[in-house]
């Protein structure tokens, strides 16, 4: 069953963020993951939201998602991610 990674993002440093995004794209290839949606917040209709970007990535299942997240390549990007932005990452199953 497919698993979806949802990233909610508030960028602090655009240059570093672009470097991180490039690394993430490369890191997803061996796991055959697909970026389904990337977008900018237009309006909060209910509740509170301090992030202004979102990304949705599809993996074949939760095990593959976890394997990607714990992979050496992705783990090496985390310091860059944390310097570039404030991020909340969650996984969901449809």
N, C-alpha and C positions, 0 to 999 in steps of 0.2 A: 504494500500500500504506500502511495507517495507520501513524502514528508516535505513540509514547506518551512523554509527559514524566512522569518520576517525581521528585517533590520529597520529600526527607527533611529534617525540620525539628526544631529545638530552639528554642523561643520564649524570648526573654529579656525582652521587653516586650510584654505582651498588647495594650495599647492601640494601639501602633504596628503590631503584627502585624495587627490587625483592619483598620486603615486600608490596609495593604498588600494584604490579601486582597480588600477592596472594589475597589481599583484594578486588581488582576489580573483579577477577574471582568469588569470593564468592558473591559479590554484584549483579552480573548479573543473578544468578540462579533464584531468584523470578520473574524476568522479562522475562524469557525464551529467553534471548538473546544468540546469537551464535558468537563466535570469528571465523571469516571466514579466516582471514589472519593476520599473524604477520611476519614481515621481516626486514632485514637490507639492507640499501641503498648500491647498488653496484656502480652506476655511475649516475651522473647528465647529461642528454643528451641535455637539453635545459633549460635556465633560471638559477635561483639560488636557492639553498636549503641548509639550515644550520642544518637541522634535519637529523639523520642517521637511525632512526627506524620508522616503521609505523605499525599501527594496524587498522584492519577493523572489526567492530562489527555490526551484523545485528539484528535489532529489528523489531517487527511486524508492527510498525507504529511510527510516530513522537511523538505521545502522550506518548507512552510507553517509548520511548527513553528519553523524557523530564522527565517523572516520575522517571526513574532510575537516571538521572543526578541530580535531586533535592532531591533524597531519602536521608534519614538520614545516611544510611550506606555509600553511595558514598561521600556525603558532608564531612563526618568525615575523608575521605582519602585525601582530597584536600591539607591540610597542608603538609602531607607526600609527595604527588606528587610534590608540588612546591619546596620542599627542595631537592628532588631526581633528578629532571629533568626540562628542559625547554620544554613545551608542547603546541602544537596548537591542539585544538579539534574542529571539525566541523561536521555538520550533512548534509546528502544528501538524496534525494529521487530518486529512480530509475524510 
